Amino acid sequence: MANESGLIYQIPQSLIDKAGFLITILQTLGIFVIIWIVYAILNSIFNKRRDRKLDEMNQHLAEIKDILRNRR
């Protein structure tokens, strides 16, 4: 066990800095992925609402067409 903890101190500082930079990039990508997932969920909710309204409008339009056909 003592030998393993000594290994951490033997890692060069430049390698630790590069690993830190890589971790920062991965954290940034993770944040973007989370934001994209939230955006996709909200977008799908709004699309479902819009589709329901369009379906309702199409039904009303079909009813109006039927009424106009029956008037002739």
Backbone torsions as a table, in degrees:
resi	resn	phi	psi	omega
1	MET	NA	-40.1	-178.1
2	ALA	-64.6	-33.9	-179.9
3	ASN	-68.7	-36.0	179.7
4	GLU	-67.2	-39.9	179.8
5	SER	-69.6	-29.4	176.4
6	GLY	-69.4	-25.6	179.9
7	LEU	-64.3	-35.2	179.9
8	ILE	-62.2	-38.1	-178.6
9	TYR	-77.3	-13.2	-180.0
10	GLN	-88.7	-8.6	179.8
11	ILE	-72.8	130.3	-179.5
12	PRO	-62.9	148.1	-178.4
13	GLN	-63.2	-35.7	-179.8
14	SER	-63.7	-36.5	178.0
15	LEU	-68.6	-38.8	177.3
16	ILE	-65.1	-40.0	178.3
17	ASP	-64.1	-41.5	178.5
18	LYS	-65.0	-39.2	178.1
19	ALA	-65.6	-38.5	177.4
20	GLY	-63.0	-40.8	177.5
21	PHE	-64.3	-41.2	178.5
22	LEU	-64.0	-40.3	178.0
23	ILE	-63.9	-39.9	178.1
24	THR	-62.8	-42.3	178.4
25	ILE	-63.6	-43.5	-179.9
26	LEU	-64.9	-37.2	176.9
27	GLN	-64.6	-42.0	178.6
28	THR	-63.1	-43.7	177.6
29	LEU	-63.2	-38.0	177.9
30	GLY	-62.6	-41.2	177.8
31	ILE	-62.9	-43.6	179.0
32	PHE	-63.6	-38.1	178.5
33	VAL	-64.8	-42.9	178.7
34	ILE	-62.9	-43.7	178.4
35	ILE	-62.5	-41.5	-179.9
36	TRP	-64.7	-39.9	179.1
37	ILE	-63.9	-43.9	178.1
38	VAL	-62.4	-43.2	178.4
39	TYR	-61.1	-43.4	-178.8
40	ALA	-64.6	-40.0	178.9
41	ILE	-65.4	-47.4	179.5
42	LEU	-63.7	-40.0	179.2
43	ASN	-63.0	-41.1	179.4
44	SER	-67.5	-35.9	176.7
45	ILE	-63.0	-47.0	179.9
46	PHE	-66.1	-36.1	177.9
47	ASN	-65.4	-39.1	177.9
48	LYS	-64.0	-42.1	178.3
49	ARG	-62.8	-43.5	-179.6
50	ARG	-64.8	-40.8	179.3
51	ASP	-64.0	-39.1	177.2
52	ARG	-62.7	-42.7	179.5
53	LYS	-65.2	-39.8	178.4
54	LEU	-65.7	-39.6	177.2
55	ASP	-63.1	-42.1	178.1
56	GLU	-63.1	-41.5	178.8
57	MET	-64.8	-38.9	178.6
58	ASN	-65.2	-37.8	177.2
59	GLN	-64.8	-43.7	178.8
60	HIS	-64.6	-38.0	178.7
61	LEU	-64.4	-41.0	177.6
62	ALA	-63.7	-39.2	176.8
63	GLU	-64.0	-41.1	179.1
64	ILE	-64.3	-42.2	178.2
65	LYS	-61.9	-41.7	178.4
66	ASP	-63.0	-42.0	179.3
67	ILE	-63.7	-43.2	-180.0
68	LEU	-67.4	-35.9	177.7
69	ARG	-66.7	-38.9	-178.5
70	ASN	-72.7	-21.0	179.3
71	ARG	-71.9	-28.9	-174.9
72	ARG	-71.9	NA	NA
